[in-house]
Amino acid sequence: MSNGPTAAQMLRGFVDEIETIEDRIEELKLERDEIYARAKTRGFNKKAIKKIVKERNEDSTSRIEFEEQCELYRVSLGRSKGKPLSDGARDRISKESEAPDDDDQGGGGNSGAGPESQAEGPAAVDLDAARDEGREAAREGVSVLKNPYMAGDPRRAAWDEGWCAESGSDGMDIPDAWKPKKKDKKKKSDGEPDKSDAGEGAE
């Protein structure tokens, strides 16, 4: 006959240990909140500090990928606030499907409409027309890299908005560039925690 602990006793021990840890977690959360409160009274932005802390705990590659996806979503919803796609976001799209464009006319690179259109002045800027041009380019399979407007021209962002909105509205499946990359489980060593779930729900 065994003199060891029963299953119920072992279970009680595990539960007691977990509850002790949960109590310590709550105490640490209170300490963290006090630090945020002190920073706020000194004039710091508490939300900005939380974002920085989260970023420092994230893998840099994952963070960049996430920011590029947010950028694509904003532009597709017309919420880019006049800011065109970054080079990283453009590369993300172009790697998914880059249409060949041999004659490079009417939408090649940053030539054509760019320099001349800037010289026309703000009064001549038609953002709706630029969005329509971007939509048409996406329908024709023109690469996002072929935005015809120069950096600094507000139509550059509008063209991106039209292109992204059109390319993501086929009604079937979202573009691969909009999806998070699948994690390579082979790269993770056994027992290594998944940082993507770390701190979830903590405010």
SVG drawing of the C-alpha trace seen along z (x, -y; Angstrom):
<svg xmlns="http://www.w3.org/2000/svg" viewBox="-17 -77 33 79">
<polyline fill="none" stroke="black" stroke-width="0.4" points="0.0,0.0 1.4,-3.4 2.1,-6.0 2.6,-8.8 0.2,-11.6 -3.2,-10.9 -4.2,-12.4 -6.5,-14.8 -3.6,-16.0 -1.3,-16.5 -4.0,-18.4 -4.5,-20.6 -0.8,-21.3 -0.6,-22.3 -3.7,-24.6 -2.2,-26.2 1.1,-26.9 -0.7,-28.4 -2.9,-30.6 0.2,-31.8 1.8,-32.8 -1.5,-34.5 -1.4,-36.6 2.2,-37.6 1.2,-38.5 -1.5,-40.8 1.0,-42.5 3.4,-43.0 0.6,-44.5 -0.2,-47.0 3.5,-47.9 3.6,-48.4 0.5,-50.6 2.1,-52.7 5.1,-53.3 2.9,-54.3 1.0,-56.7 4.3,-58.3 5.4,-58.7 2.1,-60.3 2.4,-62.8 5.8,-63.8 4.2,-64.6 5.0,-61.4 2.4,-59.8 1.4,-56.5 0.1,-55.0 3.3,-55.8 5.4,-54.2 3.2,-51.0 3.7,-50.9 7.5,-51.2 7.6,-48.5 5.6,-46.2 7.9,-46.9 11.1,-46.2 9.7,-42.8 8.9,-42.0 11.1,-40.5 12.2,-43.3 11.2,-41.4 7.8,-40.6 7.3,-44.2 8.3,-45.6 6.0,-43.1 3.1,-44.1 3.6,-47.8 3.7,-47.2 0.4,-45.3 -1.2,-48.1 0.1,-50.5 -1.5,-48.5 -4.8,-48.3 -4.8,-52.1 -4.1,-52.9 -6.7,-50.5 -9.3,-52.1 -8.4,-55.6 -7.0,-56.5 -3.4,-57.1 -3.7,-60.9 -1.8,-61.8 1.1,-59.5 2.1,-57.1 3.2,-53.5 6.7,-53.0 9.3,-51.2 8.9,-48.1 5.2,-47.9 5.7,-48.3 8.3,-45.6 5.9,-43.3 3.2,-43.7 5.6,-43.5 7.1,-40.3 3.7,-38.7 2.9,-39.5 4.9,-41.8 3.4,-42.2 5.9,-42.7 5.7,-46.1 8.0,-46.4 7.0,-49.7 7.0,-51.6 4.6,-54.2 1.6,-55.8 2.6,-54.5 6.2,-53.5 8.3,-54.3 8.3,-57.9 8.5,-59.4 5.8,-60.8 3.2,-62.5 5.4,-63.2 7.7,-66.2 5.3,-67.9 2.3,-67.4 4.2,-69.0 4.8,-72.1 1.1,-72.5 0.7,-73.7 -1.8,-72.7 -4.8,-74.1 -4.4,-71.5 -4.2,-68.5 -7.1,-66.1 -6.9,-63.4 -10.0,-61.5 -8.6,-61.2 -5.3,-59.9 -7.2,-57.3 -9.1,-56.2 -5.8,-55.9 -4.5,-53.7 -7.6,-51.5 -7.3,-51.2 -3.6,-50.3 -4.4,-47.5 -7.1,-46.2 -4.6,-46.1 -2.1,-44.2 0.4,-47.1 2.8,-46.8 2.4,-49.0 6.0,-50.1 4.8,-51.9 3.2,-54.8 3.7,-57.7 3.8,-60.5 6.9,-61.8 7.5,-61.8 6.0,-64.9 3.1,-65.0 -0.2,-64.3 -1.4,-62.3 1.2,-59.7 -0.7,-58.7 -4.0,-58.9 -2.8,-56.6 -1.6,-54.1 -5.0,-54.2 -6.8,-53.4 -4.4,-50.7 -4.6,-48.9 -8.4,-49.3 -8.8,-47.7 -6.3,-44.9 -7.9,-43.8 -11.6,-43.8 -11.9,-40.7 -14.5,-39.2 -12.7,-35.9 -9.6,-35.9 -7.4,-38.6 -4.0,-39.2 -1.1,-37.3 0.6,-40.6 -2.2,-41.4 -1.7,-38.1 0.7,-37.6 3.6,-35.3 3.4,-31.8 5.8,-31.1 8.5,-28.5 8.1,-26.1 11.3,-24.4 13.3,-27.4 11.8,-27.3 13.7,-25.2 11.8,-22.8 10.3,-24.5 10.9,-28.0 7.9,-30.3 6.0,-31.9 6.5,-35.7 3.5,-36.5 1.2,-35.5 3.3,-37.1 1.7,-39.9 -1.6,-39.5 -4.4,-41.1 -2.1,-43.1 -2.9,-46.8"/>
</svg>
